[in-house]
């Protein structure tokens, strides 16, 4: 490893990998401090959802255009611009005085993250040309990403306990300074000699569609799913997505080549990546909420309790590589999705029973499924597209991943809000005088501020806090069930693709031979 990083290409790999790790570290550290942010800023549950969703929305929507801009104007230059924007917006997040100011800054931070990650991936891909060297480089990259995922909950818990949640963002500034210096020293400038033109209509229609659908999911539990506002946003998102498909069909150089979806293997890769992100990777943000709000752990203890999940995510890709020598990629995808579903079902039982051993087991199995998928999903994308479309496939894979995280957080957050609110309302109905302040209590408890909510019932504080935590656990049982169903549906798509690919091609009918007439003598 030391020999690898002592070479110029090795230093490029290390610098690019650390740039990618910045985005993973930020996302997972913020997941740990979310309940503290809610209490400090007096935020609602919807506000807290936007803190994550605004970041991931801008991140997912701009990854493909960021890659195109880097190819056109210089990967090193765009990398440095992304680092600068990420640092400045991290400072804005640390200074935010309200939830609205925080998620506005988080949206801008997501833009910076896209312009940081896309060129970082591009410089790694550009530095390694030999297939064996490239495979080794991406294995090192994956190890750094996995190690970051393990350390992030611990770092988040320590920052929250020792410095306060604002330092979860402020800590990015010195890291960005060091990363910028490493880019200036180690990364050579490079461009694509024949860059693809930007698909501006595709970018705008796709990002607008995802925003409208996310908006509908976040506001649905508060406004009501049948409300005019929620239905209008959902229908607007669906129409914009239909517009995106229509635009892409007519573009000479589309952001998304729809002809790729004619391949069952590519459809399975998209489904597996989306389900992995929406039912496993998203748990890096949702599990800290479960551990703190349903189980009553503080941020530091929750970060430590995340280790079974994080370690499994780190170690299982190694098993996936060994299985890949014996099993086809699609079978490993199906196995990973089924393992993810099993882990979510175990977490559902743990949420209902409040069993600590079952929680540890469920997180370990869930992380194992995610670890298997993490290494194989990218391989599945690259194995189902022609070599000349590898860059587009890589962009689609990354966009599918972060769109899955966004849809998972917003969708599963809606399931959580609906289930926990109903359970809290039922629990308060059994408390003497519980209906008097039920609406205000539920709003505060949903944001994780149980102590403040309990002051509404001064004679029964411990009882209502215990009831609210049980209700939060009941809401999370619905979340884990929904995530398990999503993983199983994606496994069904992968199994369908395996059967479709294994069918023999239909025999080509032989042309009828012309009738030969025997000449008369």
C-alpha angles and dihedrals in degrees: 000000000000090000091052094053092046091068123080092246089046090055089049088052093049094047094046092046092051089051090054091044089058090067093047092047093050095048095049096041090052089051090061096049098043096101090050090050090051093052095044097047097035089238127173123233090258090053090053091050090054091052088067100027097051090054096046093042094058090039094053096041095051103040095092096044090044089056091049092048091049091051091050104041102027131289096231092049094049091044090057092046090052092050091050094049091045091052095048094047091046087058089050089052091051091052096045112131097190139029091250092053090048097053091043088055089045090056090054089046089055089056089052091048092054092051089047100047100041097056091039090059090044095053090051092050091046094050097057121055105159111087095227093047091047092051090050091048093052090047089055090046090052091050091053091049091049093048089050090053090053095048098041098076091048092048091047093051093048093048092049093049099042107028110014132252095285089069089061084076101028091057087069092071100070090039090054091049091054092044092050091052090050091050092051091050104038110025119081117209115258138171138184106255090213106033120187116245117253115263096220097170090049093048093049096045094046096047092044092050093050091046094052093047091047090049090053093050094049097046096038097085092049101040098031127257092254095048117120092242095052095044091047092052093047093048091045090054092049092049092048090050090051088050089052091054091047091049093049092052091058101041120103090211106025126189087229120032102214092196088075088071090067086080114084089208092056092048089052091050092052092047092048094048093047093047092045090054096042098044105029115015092045089060088077084076100032101045093062088055090051094047094047103035101033099031099032097233120151120239095264093049091046090053090052092045089056091067097094089057096042096045092050089051088053099046105036097069086068090057089047091057091052092047088050089067090062107025133050116254093248092057091052089050091053090047092049093049092049090049089050090051091050091050091051091049090051089050089050090056090045091051091053097044101035088225113164096200091049090050092053091047093046093050092048093050092044091051090047092056090047091048092052090050096044094067098037104045094069090045089052091053094050092045094056103050133067114262092247090061097048094111092053091046091052090051092048090049093052092044091049089051096052094038085055091051090050095046091044095050094044096040097042088042088057090050089049094048093048095046098041094046092051092047092048092049090052092046093050091050088066093051118089107256089359095136093060096080100013098125095050093042092052092048093052095041093049088058089052097252096128097155093055091045091050091059086074087069103040094172095050105032099135092045095051092045091052090047092049092050091050088050090051088052090050090052090051091051086064090047093054091045092052091047091050091051091050092051091048092050090052090048087055090054091050092049089049090053091050091053092044092051093047094055113107114248112258113263114255109242113243115242114250112259114240115256110254116216118211108232114242116246 
